[in-house]
Amino acid sequence: MTTENKELSVPEEQVNATGIEDTMHASTVPTTEESKNESPTIESATNEQKQPAVTTTVVDFSDEEAELAANSPEFDLEGNEEEEESSLKEQEESNTIDYSGKTNDQLLALFSELLHTRPVQTIRKNVDAIKIAFYKNYRGEVDSLRKKFIEEGGNLEDFTAPANDDEQRFKTLFAEYRQKRNEYLAQIETEKEENYQKKLQIIEELKELINSNETLNHTFTAFRDLQQRWKEIGLVPQSVVKDLWETYNLHVENFYNFIKINKELRDLDLKKNYEAKIQLCEEAEALVLEPSVITAFHRLQKLHEQWREIGPVANEYKDQLWDRFKEASSKINKRHQEYFDTLKEEQKKNLDLKTELCVKAEELVAAPPVSRKEWNKASEQLIEIQKIWKTIGFAPKKDNTKIYERFRNACDRFFENKRNFYLQIKAEMETNLQLKNEICALAESMQESEEWKKTTDELIALQKRWKEIGPVARRHSDAVWKRFRAACDHFFERKAAHFSTIDTQYEDNLKQKQALLEELKAFVEQGDITNDGFETLKEMQRRWAEIGFVPIKQKDAIQSEYRKIIDAAFSKLRGNEKERHLERFKGKLQSLTSEGNNDRRIRHERERLYNKMKQLEADIALLENNIGFFSKSKNAESMIRDVNEKIAKAKQEMETIIEKINLIDKQGE
């Protein structure tokens, strides 16, 4: 009996709660001497007082995500979580409400309702989710105001977000939440001290049992009652756990040594203990197959607590049971260790990736652009770097804040330099505006002239000078351009009206185009058009383009009919869709060229195609760059395949655009 009860002599707490480092390097297998004494303790966490050490670590990994989503570093939901979790057993809700899609007023109302209707120890995850949703809405409102400000003609650099009363209300509610939680923790500490005094009283009652004159059955029943009371008492201060357990177990041993329990009652007790420990072994072995490493580890701690509370078993089963329980514990603890080792390795890789992004951002700061075009290109590069940053996971806890501050400082310095650059060129824009107003005045002075050739040359010269002058402020750009264009258009409209009487050639051209339309109709109506007819169609298009202008009244109608027939012909061709598309584009270019005075529209079309090509290049670069970040994903193969398909499609589209640009360039030669 004396030997059997040594399993109760091991202290309930043997580790500190310093966080992930202690938890990850702790061993669940006791020493040889402890094994002989049948002491089923886990060094990393022996009872519910130790479980929060692991929980705190996991929660800390989500702090940066909450901060980035909410953009509010002054709030820290896990500010003193390690101290808080080490002093209480808090039951958090396993499922929280999805707060996405709710307005800030709704979120504040929900926060207030939770704070005033629910126990403070049960709402932490809800508060965390509300905070993220609140600041996501807040940032969306700021982005909308910024966009509206820019659309109304404002400069991005001049935008300042207005004060937000909702944010102040949220801070007030959050401060109330922290106060209530701190009061709850203080109450827990008081209860621990009361529990300590209660357990001291139980020890005194154990001492008295040894000297009791009651019958054995009565004494044993009283002993079991004391054990049950001991189990039902909650946590005690960490500083007294070890001494308290040693004292308690000493007197339990004394009871078994000095109280002569009849053999039948003792054998029954040993049998019940044996059955209870068999069940704990089976539960521990089942936890080896638990998918969640953290869940398995936490449940194992509770099994060890139960093992420690169960009394001794017969000597012939003691070592066998303990070895079985210890083996399952070792497997679970090994998985737990490997899990955190892998997590730390991933965080180191994330730190390396984020360091590279910091270097790239700092390079952009070190070599500031000298033109607006270069600034726009550099800004696009930095925005792409920021997008990649968001796809990378957390760095190690001790480095995470530092690397984030380094990256944010680089971005802040870049945009500060950009702001200074635009302040410097503001004066230049004012000068450009003055020069363009002078050109407008000259154009307006010539818009009523009837010296057609001379005035035409002078206006063309003014247009050339206009292009050579740099940009003006966006709020003046449209107005000054419309003024200049109105003067030029007025003159050229008068000129066109003057020469509109010369329409004999136009009538002949109209007849030629009408005859060619009849040929095209017959060509289309002949039935299936083979690929050999493609050259014939191209020849007809060339002939159409060589025919001169037609009377302006018939221009739109005949051009519309021509386009309709051409489209019908191409729809029948059994050629490559891309080739048909390009041929239609060639026809469009030829039509614009034949109509005259359409250089501006052709230039506009080329600029549109060029911008679309550059956007596709940027999209392809981003997709190719992001492929490397998908390798750690569970669905990496599927995601990479989808991205490659998008890249191939974008490249095909870009090839078609390049061919269109080449056609425009050849047309201008």
Secondary structure as a PSIPRED ss2 file (coil, helix, strand):
# PSIPRED VFORMAT (PSIPRED V4.0)

   1 M C   1.000  0.000  0.000
   2 T C   1.000  0.000  0.000
   3 T C   1.000  0.000  0.000
   4 E H   0.000  1.000  0.000
   5 N H   0.000  1.000  0.000
   6 K H   0.000  1.000  0.000
   7 E H   0.000  1.000  0.000
   8 L H   0.000  1.000  0.000
   9 S H   0.000  1.000  0.000
  10 V C   1.000  0.000  0.000
  11 P C   1.000  0.000  0.000
  12 E C   1.000  0.000  0.000
  13 E C   1.000  0.000  0.000
  14 Q C   1.000  0.000  0.000
  15 V C   1.000  0.000  0.000
  16 N C   1.000  0.000  0.000
  17 A C   1.000  0.000  0.000
  18 T C   1.000  0.000  0.000
  19 G C   1.000  0.000  0.000
  20 I H   0.000  1.000  0.000
  21 E H   0.000  1.000  0.000
  22 D H   0.000  1.000  0.000
  23 T H   0.000  1.000  0.000
  24 M H   0.000  1.000  0.000
  25 H H   0.000  1.000  0.000
  26 A C   1.000  0.000  0.000
  27 S C   1.000  0.000  0.000
  28 T C   1.000  0.000  0.000
  29 V C   1.000  0.000  0.000
  30 P C   1.000  0.000  0.000
  31 T C   1.000  0.000  0.000
  32 T H   0.000  1.000  0.000
  33 E H   0.000  1.000  0.000
  34 E H   0.000  1.000  0.000
  35 S H   0.000  1.000  0.000
  36 K H   0.000  1.000  0.000
  37 N C   1.000  0.000  0.000
  38 E C   1.000  0.000  0.000
  39 S C   1.000  0.000  0.000
  40 P C   1.000  0.000  0.000
  41 T C   1.000  0.000  0.000
  42 I C   1.000  0.000  0.000
  43 E C   1.000  0.000  0.000
  44 S C   1.000  0.000  0.000
  45 A C   1.000  0.000  0.000
  46 T C   1.000  0.000  0.000
  47 N C   1.000  0.000  0.000
  48 E C   1.000  0.000  0.000
  49 Q C   1.000  0.000  0.000
  50 K C   1.000  0.000  0.000
  51 Q H   0.000  1.000  0.000
  52 P H   0.000  1.000  0.000
  53 A H   0.000  1.000  0.000
  54 V H   0.000  1.000  0.000
  55 T H   0.000  1.000  0.000
  56 T H   0.000  1.000  0.000
  57 T H   0.000  1.000  0.000
  58 V H   0.000  1.000  0.000
  59 V H   0.000  1.000  0.000
  60 D H   0.000  1.000  0.000
  61 F C   1.000  0.000  0.000
  62 S C   1.000  0.000  0.000
  63 D H   0.000  1.000  0.000
  64 E H   0.000  1.000  0.000
  65 E H   0.000  1.000  0.000
  66 A H   0.000  1.000  0.000
  67 E H   0.000  1.000  0.000
  68 L H   0.000  1.000  0.000
  69 A H   0.000  1.000  0.000
  70 A H   0.000  1.000  0.000
  71 N C   1.000  0.000  0.000
  72 S C   1.000  0.000  0.000
  73 P C   1.000  0.000  0.000
  74 E C   1.000  0.000  0.000
  75 F C   1.000  0.000  0.000
  76 D C   1.000  0.000  0.000
  77 L C   1.000  0.000  0.000
  78 E C   1.000  0.000  0.000
  79 G C   1.000  0.000  0.000
  80 N C   1.000  0.000  0.000
  81 E H   0.000  1.000  0.000
  82 E H   0.000  1.000  0.000
  83 E H   0.000  1.000  0.000
  84 E H   0.000  1.000  0.000
  85 E H   0.000  1.000  0.000
  86 S C   1.000  0.000  0.000
  87 S C   1.000  0.000  0.000
  88 L C   1.000  0.000  0.000
  89 K C   1.000  0.000  0.000
  90 E C   1.000  0.000  0.000
  91 Q C   1.000  0.000  0.000
  92 E C   1.000  0.000  0.000
  93 E C   1.000  0.000  0.000
  94 S C   1.000  0.000  0.000
  95 N C   1.000  0.000  0.000
  96 T C   1.000  0.000  0.000
  97 I C   1.000  0.000  0.000
  98 D C   1.000  0.000  0.000
  99 Y C   1.000  0.000  0.000
 100 S C   1.000  0.000  0.000
 101 G C   1.000  0.000  0.000
 102 K C   1.000  0.000  0.000
 103 T C   1.000  0.000  0.000
 104 N H   0.000  1.000  0.000
 105 D H   0.000  1.000  0.000
 106 Q H   0.000  1.000  0.000
 107 L H   0.000  1.000  0.000
 108 L H   0.000  1.000  0.000
 109 A H   0.000  1.000  0.000
 110 L H   0.000  1.000  0.000
 111 F H   0.000  1.000  0.000
 112 S H   0.000  1.000  0.000
 113 E H   0.000  1.000  0.000
 114 L H   0.000  1.000  0.000
 115 L H   0.000  1.000  0.000
 116 H H   0.000  1.000  0.000
 117 T H   0.000  1.000  0.000
 118 R C   1.000  0.000  0.000
 119 P C   1.000  0.000  0.000
 120 V H   0.000  1.000  0.000
 121 Q H   0.000  1.000  0.000
 122 T H   0.000  1.000  0.000
 123 I C   1.000  0.000  0.000
 124 R H   0.000  1.000  0.000
 125 K H   0.000  1.000  0.000
 126 N H   0.000  1.000  0.000
 127 V H   0.000  1.000  0.000
 128 D H   0.000  1.000  0.000
 129 A H   0.000  1.000  0.000
 130 I H   0.000  1.000  0.000
 131 K H   0.000  1.000  0.000
 132 I H   0.000  1.000  0.000
 133 A H   0.000  1.000  0.000
 134 F H   0.000  1.000  0.000
 135 Y H   0.000  1.000  0.000
 136 K H   0.000  1.000  0.000
 137 N H   0.000  1.000  0.000
 138 Y H   0.000  1.000  0.000
 139 R H   0.000  1.000  0.000
 140 G H   0.000  1.000  0.000
 141 E H   0.000  1.000  0.000
 142 V H   0.000  1.000  0.000
 143 D H   0.000  1.000  0.000
 144 S H   0.000  1.000  0.000
 145 L H   0.000  1.000  0.000
 146 R H   0.000  1.000  0.000
 147 K H   0.000  1.000  0.000
 148 K H   0.000  1.000  0.000
 149 F H   0.000  1.000  0.000
 150 I H   0.000  1.000  0.000
 151 E H   0.000  1.000  0.000
 152 E C   1.000  0.000  0.000
 153 G C   1.000  0.000  0.000
 154 G C   1.000  0.000  0.000
 155 N C   1.000  0.000  0.000
 156 L H   0.000  1.000  0.000
 157 E H   0.000  1.000  0.000
 158 D H   0.000  1.000  0.000
 159 F C   1.000  0.000  0.000
 160 T C   1.000  0.000  0.000
 161 A C   1.000  0.000  0.000
 162 P C   1.000  0.000  0.000
 163 A C   1.000  0.000  0.000
 164 N C   1.000  0.000  0.000
 165 D H   0.000  1.000  0.000
 166 D H   0.000  1.000  0.000
 167 E H   0.000  1.000  0.000
 168 Q H   0.000  1.000  0.000
 169 R H   0.000  1.000  0.000
 170 F H   0.000  1.000  0.000
 171 K H   0.000  1.000  0.000
 172 T H   0.000  1.000  0.000
 173 L H   0.000  1.000  0.000
 174 F H   0.000  1.000  0.000
 175 A H   0.000  1.000  0.000
 176 E H   0.000  1.000  0.000
 177 Y H   0.000  1.000  0.000
 178 R H   0.000  1.000  0.000
 179 Q H   0.000  1.000  0.000
 180 K H   0.000  1.000  0.000
 181 R H   0.000  1.000  0.000
 182 N H   0.000  1.000  0.000
 183 E H   0.000  1.000  0.000
 184 Y H   0.000  1.000  0.000
 185 L H   0.000  1.000  0.000
 186 A H   0.000  1.000  0.000
 187 Q H   0.000  1.000  0.000
 188 I H   0.000  1.000  0.000
 189 E H   0.000  1.000  0.000
 190 T H   0.000  1.000  0.000
 191 E H   0.000  1.000  0.000
 192 K H   0.000  1.000  0.000
 193 E H   0.000  1.000  0.000
 194 E H   0.000  1.000  0.000
 195 N H   0.000  1.000  0.000
 196 Y H   0.000  1.000  0.000
 197 Q H   0.000  1.000  0.000
 198 K H   0.000  1.000  0.000
 199 K H   0.000  1.000  0.000
 200 L H   0.000  1.000  0.000
 201 Q H   0.000  1.000  0.000
 202 I H   0.000  1.000  0.000
 203 I H   0.000  1.000  0.000
 204 E H   0.000  1.000  0.000
 205 E H   0.000  1.000  0.000
 206 L H   0.000  1.000  0.000
 207 K H   0.000  1.000  0.000
 208 E H   0.000  1.000  0.000
 209 L H   0.000  1.000  0.000
 210 I H   0.000  1.000  0.000
 211 N C   1.000  0.000  0.000
 212 S C   1.000  0.000  0.000
 213 N C   1.000  0.000  0.000
 214 E C   1.000  0.000  0.000
 215 T C   1.000  0.000  0.000
 216 L H   0.000  1.000  0.000
 217 N H   0.000  1.000  0.000
 218 H H   0.000  1.000  0.000
 219 T H   0.000  1.000  0.000
 220 F H   0.000  1.000  0.000
 221 T H   0.000  1.000  0.000
 222 A H   0.000  1.000  0.000
 223 F H   0.000  1.000  0.000
 224 R H   0.000  1.000  0.000
 225 D H   0.000  1.000  0.000
 226 L H   0.000  1.000  0.000
 227 Q H   0.000  1.000  0.000
 228 Q H   0.000  1.000  0.000
 229 R H   0.000  1.000  0.000
 230 W H   0.000  1.000  0.000
 231 K H   0.000  1.000  0.000
 232 E H   0.000  1.000  0.000
 233 I C   1.000  0.000  0.000
 234 G C   1.000  0.000  0.000
 235 L C   1.000  0.000  0.000
 236 V C   1.000  0.000  0.000
 237 P C   1.000  0.000  0.000
 238 Q H   0.000  1.000  0.000
 239 S H   0.000  1.000  0.000
 240 V H   0.000  1.000  0.000
 241 V H   0.000  1.000  0.000
 242 K H   0.000  1.000  0.000
 243 D H   0.000  1.000  0.000
 244 L H   0.000  1.000  0.000
 245 W H   0.000  1.000  0.000
 246 E H   0.000  1.000  0.000
 247 T H   0.000  1.000  0.000
 248 Y H   0.000  1.000  0.000
 249 N H   0.000  1.000  0.000
 250 L H   0.000  1.000  0.000
 251 H H   0.000  1.000  0.000
 252 V H   0.000  1.000  0.000
 253 E H   0.000  1.000  0.000
 254 N H   0.000  1.000  0.000
 255 F H   0.000  1.000  0.000
 256 Y H   0.000  1.000  0.000
 257 N H   0.000  1.000  0.000
 258 F H   0.000  1.000  0.000
 259 I C   1.000  0.000  0.000
 260 K C   1.000  0.000  0.000
 261 I C   1.000  0.000  0.000
 262 N C   1.000  0.000  0.000
 263 K H   0.000  1.000  0.000
 264 E H   0.000  1.000  0.000
 265 L H   0.000  1.000  0.000
 266 R H   0.000  1.000  0.000
 267 D H   0.000  1.000  0.000
 268 L H   0.000  1.000  0.000
 269 D H   0.000  1.000  0.000
 270 L H   0.000  1.000  0.000
 271 K H   0.000  1.000  0.000
 272 K H   0.000  1.000  0.000
 273 N H   0.000  1.000  0.000
 274 Y H   0.000  1.000  0.000
 275 E H   0.000  1.000  0.000
 276 A H   0.000  1.000  0.000
 277 K H   0.000  1.000  0.000
 278 I H   0.000  1.000  0.000
 279 Q H   0.000  1.000  0.000
 280 L H   0.000  1.000  0.000
 281 C H   0.000  1.000  0.000
 282 E H   0.000  1.000  0.000
 283 E H   0.000  1.000  0.000
 284 A H   0.000  1.000  0.000
 285 E H   0.000  1.000  0.000
 286 A H   0.000  1.000  0.000
 287 L H   0.000  1.000  0.000
 288 V C   1.000  0.000  0.000
 289 L C   1.000  0.000  0.000
 290 E C   1.000  0.000  0.000
 291 P C   1.000  0.000  0.000
 292 S C   1.000  0.000  0.000
 293 V H   0.000  1.000  0.000
 294 I H   0.000  1.000  0.000
 295 T H   0.000  1.000  0.000
 296 A H   0.000  1.000  0.000
 297 F H   0.000  1.000  0.000
 298 H H   0.000  1.000  0.000
 299 R H   0.000  1.000  0.000
 300 L H   0.000  1.000  0.000
 301 Q H   0.000  1.000  0.000
 302 K H   0.000  1.000  0.000
 303 L H   0.000  1.000  0.000
 304 H H   0.000  1.000  0.000
 305 E H   0.000  1.000  0.000
 306 Q H   0.000  1.000  0.000
 307 W H   0.000  1.000  0.000
 308 R H   0.000  1.000  0.000
 309 E H   0.000  1.000  0.000
 310 I C   1.000  0.000  0.000
 311 G C   1.000  0.000  0.000
 312 P C   1.000  0.000  0.000
 313 V C   1.000  0.000  0.000
 314 A C   1.000  0.000  0.000
 315 N H   0.000  1.000  0.000
 316 E H   0.000  1.000  0.000
 317 Y H   0.000  1.000  0.000
 318 K H   0.000  1.000  0.000
 319 D H   0.000  1.000  0.000
 320 Q H   0.000  1.000  0.000
 321 L H   0.000  1.000  0.000
 322 W H   0.000  1.000  0.000
 323 D H   0.000  1.000  0.000
 324 R H   0.000  1.000  0.000
 325 F H   0.000  1.000  0.000
 326 K H   0.000  1.000  0.000
 327 E H   0.000  1.000  0.000
 328 A H   0.000  1.000  0.000
 329 S H   0.000  1.000  0.000
 330 S H   0.000  1.000  0.000
 331 K H   0.000  1.000  0.000
 332 I H   0.000  1.000  0.000
 333 N H   0.000  1.000  0.000
 334 K H   0.000  1.000  0.000
 335 R H   0.000  1.000  0.000
 336 H H   0.000  1.000  0.000
 337 Q H   0.000  1.000  0.000
 338 E H   0.000  1.000  0.000
 339 Y H   0.000  1.000  0.000
 340 F H   0.000  1.000  0.000
 341 D H   0.000  1.000  0.000
 342 T H   0.000  1.000  0.000
 343 L H   0.000  1.000  0.000
 344 K H   0.000  1.000  0.000
 345 E H   0.000  1.000  0.000
 346 E H   0.000  1.000  0.000
 347 Q H   0.000  1.000  0.000
 348 K H   0.000  1.000  0.000
 349 K H   0.000  1.000  0.000
 350 N H   0.000  1.000  0.000
 351 L H   0.000  1.000  0.000
 352 D H   0.000  1.000  0.000
 353 L H   0.000  1.000  0.000
 354 K H   0.000  1.000  0.000
 355 T H   0.000  1.000  0.000
 356 E H   0.000  1.000  0.000
 357 L H   0.000  1.000  0.000
 358 C H   0.000  1.000  0.000
 359 V H   0.000  1.000  0.000
 360 K H   0.000  1.000  0.000
 361 A H   0.000  1.000  0.000
 362 E H   0.000  1.000  0.000
 363 E H   0.000  1.000  0.000
 364 L H   0.000  1.000  0.000
 365 V H   0.000  1.000  0.000
 366 A H   0.000  1.000  0.000
 367 A C   1.000  0.000  0.000
 368 P C   1.000  0.000  0.000
 369 P C   1.000  0.000  0.000
 370 V C   1.000  0.000  0.000
 371 S C   1.000  0.000  0.000
 372 R H   0.000  1.000  0.000
 373 K H   0.000  1.000  0.000
 374 E H   0.000  1.000  0.000
 375 W H   0.000  1.000  0.000
 376 N H   0.000  1.000  0.000
 377 K H   0.000  1.000  0.000
 378 A H   0.000  1.000  0.000
 379 S H   0.000  1.000  0.000
 380 E H   0.000  1.000  0.000
 381 Q H   0.000  1.000  0.000
 382 L H   0.000  1.000  0.000
 383 I H   0.000  1.000  0.000
 384 E H   0.000  1.000  0.000
 385 I H   0.000  1.000  0.000
 386 Q H   0.000  1.000  0.000
 387 K H   0.000  1.000  0.000
 388 I H   0.000  1.000  0.000
 389 W H   0.000  1.000  0.000
 390 K H   0.000  1.000  0.000
 391 T H   0.000  1.000  0.000
 392 I C   1.000  0.000  0.000
 393 G C   1.000  0.000  0.000
 394 F C   1.000  0.000  0.000
 395 A C   1.000  0.000  0.000
 396 P C   1.000  0.000  0.000
 397 K H   0.000  1.000  0.000
 398 K H   0.000  1.000  0.000
 399 D H   0.000  1.000  0.000
 400 N H   0.000  1.000  0.000
 401 T H   0.000  1.000  0.000
 402 K H   0.000  1.000  0.000
 403 I H   0.000  1.000  0.000
 404 Y H   0.000  1.000  0.000
 405 E H   0.000  1.000  0.000
 406 R H   0.000  1.000  0.000
 407 F H   0.000  1.000  0.000
 408 R H   0.000  1.000  0.000
 409 N H   0.000  1.000  0.000
 410 A H   0.000  1.000  0.000
 411 C H   0.000  1.000  0.000
 412 D H   0.000  1.000  0.000
 413 R H   0.000  1.000  0.000
 414 F H   0.000  1.000  0.000
 415 F H   0.000  1.000  0.000
 416 E H   0.000  1.000  0.000
 417 N H   0.000  1.000  0.000
 418 K H   0.000  1.000  0.000
 419 R H   0.000  1.000  0.000
 420 N H   0.000  1.000  0.000
 421 F H   0.000  1.000  0.000
 422 Y H   0.000  1.000  0.000
 423 L H   0.000  1.000  0.000
 424 Q H   0.000  1.000  0.000
 425 I H   0.000  1.000  0.000
 426 K H   0.000  1.000  0.000
 427 A H   0.000  1.000  0.000
 428 E H   0.000  1.000  0.000
 429 M H   0.000  1.000  0.000
 430 E H   0.000  1.000  0.000
 431 T H   0.000  1.000  0.000
 432 N H   0.000  1.000  0.000
 433 L H   0.000  1.000  0.000
 434 Q H   0.000  1.000  0.000
 435 L H   0.000  1.000  0.000
 436 K H   0.000  1.000  0.000
 437 N H   0.000  1.000  0.000
 438 E H   0.000  1.000  0.000
 439 I H   0.000  1.000  0.000
 440 C H   0.000  1.000  0.000
 441 A H   0.000  1.000  0.000
 442 L H   0.000  1.000  0.000
 443 A H   0.000  1.000  0.000
 444 E H   0.000  1.000  0.000
 445 S H   0.000  1.000  0.000
 446 M H   0.000  1.000  0.000
 447 Q C   1.000  0.000  0.000
 448 E C   1.000  0.000  0.000
 449 S C   1.000  0.000  0.000
 450 E C   1.000  0.000  0.000
 451 E C   1.000  0.000  0.000
 452 W H   0.000  1.000  0.000
 453 K H   0.000  1.000  0.000
 454 K H   0.000  1.000  0.000
 455 T H   0.000  1.000  0.000
 456 T H   0.000  1.000  0.000
 457 D H   0.000  1.000  0.000
 458 E H   0.000  1.000  0.000
 459 L H   0.000  1.000  0.000
 460 I H   0.000  1.000  0.000
 461 A H   0.000  1.000  0.000
 462 L H   0.000  1.000  0.000
 463 Q H   0.000  1.000  0.000
 464 K H   0.000  1.000  0.000
 465 R H   0.000  1.000  0.000
 466 W H   0.000  1.000  0.000
 467 K H   0.000  1.000  0.000
 468 E H   0.000  1.000  0.000
 469 I C   1.000  0.000  0.000
 470 G C   1.000  0.000  0.000
 471 P C   1.000  0.000  0.000
 472 V C   1.000  0.000  0.000
 473 A C   1.000  0.000  0.000
 474 R H   0.000  1.000  0.000
 475 R H   0.000  1.000  0.000
 476 H H   0.000  1.000  0.000
 477 S H   0.000  1.000  0.000
 478 D H   0.000  1.000  0.000
 479 A H   0.000  1.000  0.000
 480 V H   0.000  1.000  0.000
 481 W H   0.000  1.000  0.000
 482 K H   0.000  1.000  0.000
 483 R H   0.000  1.000  0.000
 484 F H   0.000  1.000  0.000
 485 R H   0.000  1.000  0.000
 486 A H   0.000  1.000  0.000
 487 A H   0.000  1.000  0.000
 488 C H   0.000  1.000  0.000
 489 D H   0.000  1.000  0.000
 490 H H   0.000  1.000  0.000
 491 F H   0.000  1.000  0.000
 492 F H   0.000  1.000  0.000
 493 E H   0.000  1.000  0.000
 494 R H   0.000  1.000  0.000
 495 K H   0.000  1.000  0.000
 496 A H   0.000  1.000  0.000
 497 A H   0.000  1.000  0.000
 498 H H   0.000  1.000  0.000
 499 F H   0.000  1.000  0.000
 500 S C   1.000  0.000  0.000
 501 T C   1.000  0.000  0.000
 502 I C   1.000  0.000  0.000
 503 D C   1.000  0.000  0.000
 504 T H   0.000  1.000  0.000
 505 Q H   0.000  1.000  0.000
 506 Y H   0.000  1.000  0.000
 507 E H   0.000  1.000  0.000
 508 D H   0.000  1.000  0.000
 509 N H   0.000  1.000  0.000
 510 L H   0.000  1.000  0.000
 511 K H   0.000  1.000  0.000
 512 Q H   0.000  1.000  0.000
 513 K H   0.000  1.000  0.000
 514 Q H   0.000  1.000  0.000
 515 A H   0.000  1.000  0.000
 516 L H   0.000  1.000  0.000
 517 L H   0.000  1.000  0.000
 518 E H   0.000  1.000  0.000
 519 E H   0.000  1.000  0.000
 520 L H   0.000  1.000  0.000
 521 K H   0.000  1.000  0.000
 522 A H   0.000  1.000  0.000
 523 F H   0.000  1.000  0.000
 524 V H   0.000  1.000  0.000
 525 E H   0.000  1.000  0.000
 526 Q C   1.000  0.000  0.000
 527 G C   1.000  0.000  0.000
 528 D C   1.000  0.000  0.000
 529 I C   1.000  0.000  0.000
 530 T C   1.000  0.000  0.000
 531 N C   1.000  0.000  0.000
 532 D C   1.000  0.000  0.000
 533 G H   0.000  1.000  0.000
 534 F H   0.000  1.000  0.000
 535 E H   0.000  1.000  0.000
 536 T H   0.000  1.000  0.000
 537 L H   0.000  1.000  0.000
 538 K H   0.000  1.000  0.000
 539 E H   0.000  1.000  0.000
 540 M H   0.000  1.000  0.000
 541 Q H   0.000  1.000  0.000
 542 R H   0.000  1.000  0.000
 543 R H   0.000  1.000  0.000
 544 W H   0.000  1.000  0.000
 545 A H   0.000  1.000  0.000
 546 E H   0.000  1.000  0.000
 547 I C   1.000  0.000  0.000
 548 G C   1.000  0.000  0.000
 549 F C   1.000  0.000  0.000
 550 V C   1.000  0.000  0.000
 551 P C   1.000  0.000  0.000
 552 I H   0.000  1.000  0.000
 553 K H   0.000  1.000  0.000
 554 Q H   0.000  1.000  0.000
 555 K H   0.000  1.000  0.000
 556 D H   0.000  1.000  0.000
 557 A H   0.000  1.000  0.000
 558 I H   0.000  1.000  0.000
 559 Q H   0.000  1.000  0.000
 560 S H   0.000  1.000  0.000
 561 E H   0.000  1.000  0.000
 562 Y H   0.000  1.000  0.000
 563 R H   0.000  1.000  0.000
 564 K H   0.000  1.000  0.000
 565 I H   0.000  1.000  0.000
 566 I H   0.000  1.000  0.000
 567 D H   0.000  1.000  0.000
 568 A H   0.000  1.000  0.000
 569 A H   0.000  1.000  0.000
 570 F H   0.000  1.000  0.000
 571 S H   0.000  1.000  0.000
 572 K H   0.000  1.000  0.000
 573 L C   1.000  0.000  0.000
 574 R C   1.000  0.000  0.000
 575 G C   1.000  0.000  0.000
 576 N C   1.000  0.000  0.000
 577 E H   0.000  1.000  0.000
 578 K H   0.000  1.000  0.000
 579 E H   0.000  1.000  0.000
 580 R H   0.000  1.000  0.000
 581 H H   0.000  1.000  0.000
 582 L H   0.000  1.000  0.000
 583 E H   0.000  1.000  0.000
 584 R H   0.000  1.000  0.000
 585 F H   0.000  1.000  0.000
 586 K H   0.000  1.000  0.000
 587 G H   0.000  1.000  0.000
 588 K H   0.000  1.000  0.000
 589 L H   0.000  1.000  0.000
 590 Q H   0.000  1.000  0.000
 591 S H   0.000  1.000  0.000
 592 L H   0.000  1.000  0.000
 593 T H   0.000  1.000  0.000
 594 S H   0.000  1.000  0.000
 595 E H   0.000  1.000  0.000
 596 G C   1.000  0.000  0.000
 597 N C   1.000  0.000  0.000
 598 N C   1.000  0.000  0.000
 599 D H   0.000  1.000  0.000
 600 R H   0.000  1.000  0.000
 601 R H   0.000  1.000  0.000
 602 I H   0.000  1.000  0.000
 603 R H   0.000  1.000  0.000
 604 H H   0.000  1.000  0.000
 605 E H   0.000  1.000  0.000
 606 R H   0.000  1.000  0.000
 607 E H   0.000  1.000  0.000
 608 R H   0.000  1.000  0.000
 609 L H   0.000  1.000  0.000
 610 Y H   0.000  1.000  0.000
 611 N H   0.000  1.000  0.000
 612 K H   0.000  1.000  0.000
 613 M H   0.000  1.000  0.000
 614 K H   0.000  1.000  0.000
 615 Q H   0.000  1.000  0.000
 616 L H   0.000  1.000  0.000
 617 E H   0.000  1.000  0.000
 618 A H   0.000  1.000  0.000
 619 D H   0.000  1.000  0.000
 620 I H   0.000  1.000  0.000
 621 A H   0.000  1.000  0.000
 622 L H   0.000  1.000  0.000
 623 L H   0.000  1.000  0.000
 624 E H   0.000  1.000  0.000
 625 N H   0.000  1.000  0.000
 626 N H   0.000  1.000  0.000
 627 I H   0.000  1.000  0.000
 628 G H   0.000  1.000  0.000
 629 F H   0.000  1.000  0.000
 630 F H   0.000  1.000  0.000
 631 S C   1.000  0.000  0.000
 632 K C   1.000  0.000  0.000
 633 S C   1.000  0.000  0.000
 634 K C   1.000  0.000  0.000
 635 N C   1.000  0.000  0.000
 636 A H   0.000  1.000  0.000
 637 E H   0.000  1.000  0.000
 638 S H   0.000  1.000  0.000
 639 M H   0.000  1.000  0.000
 640 I H   0.000  1.000  0.000
 641 R H   0.000  1.000  0.000
 642 D H   0.000  1.000  0.000
 643 V H   0.000  1.000  0.000
 644 N H   0.000  1.000  0.000
 645 E H   0.000  1.000  0.000
 646 K H   0.000  1.000  0.000
 647 I H   0.000  1.000  0.000
 648 A H   0.000  1.000  0.000
 649 K H   0.000  1.000  0.000
 650 A H   0.000  1.000  0.000
 651 K H   0.000  1.000  0.000
 652 Q H   0.000  1.000  0.000
 653 E H   0.000  1.000  0.000
 654 M H   0.000  1.000  0.000
 655 E H   0.000  1.000  0.000
 656 T H   0.000  1.000  0.000
 657 I H   0.000  1.000  0.000
 658 I H   0.000  1.000  0.000
 659 E H   0.000  1.000  0.000
 660 K H   0.000  1.000  0.000
 661 I H   0.000  1.000  0.000
 662 N H   0.000  1.000  0.000
 663 L H   0.000  1.000  0.000
 664 I H   0.000  1.000  0.000
 665 D H   0.000  1.000  0.000
 666 K H   0.000  1.000  0.000
 667 Q H   0.000  1.000  0.000
 668 G H   0.000  1.000  0.000
 669 E C   1.000  0.000  0.000
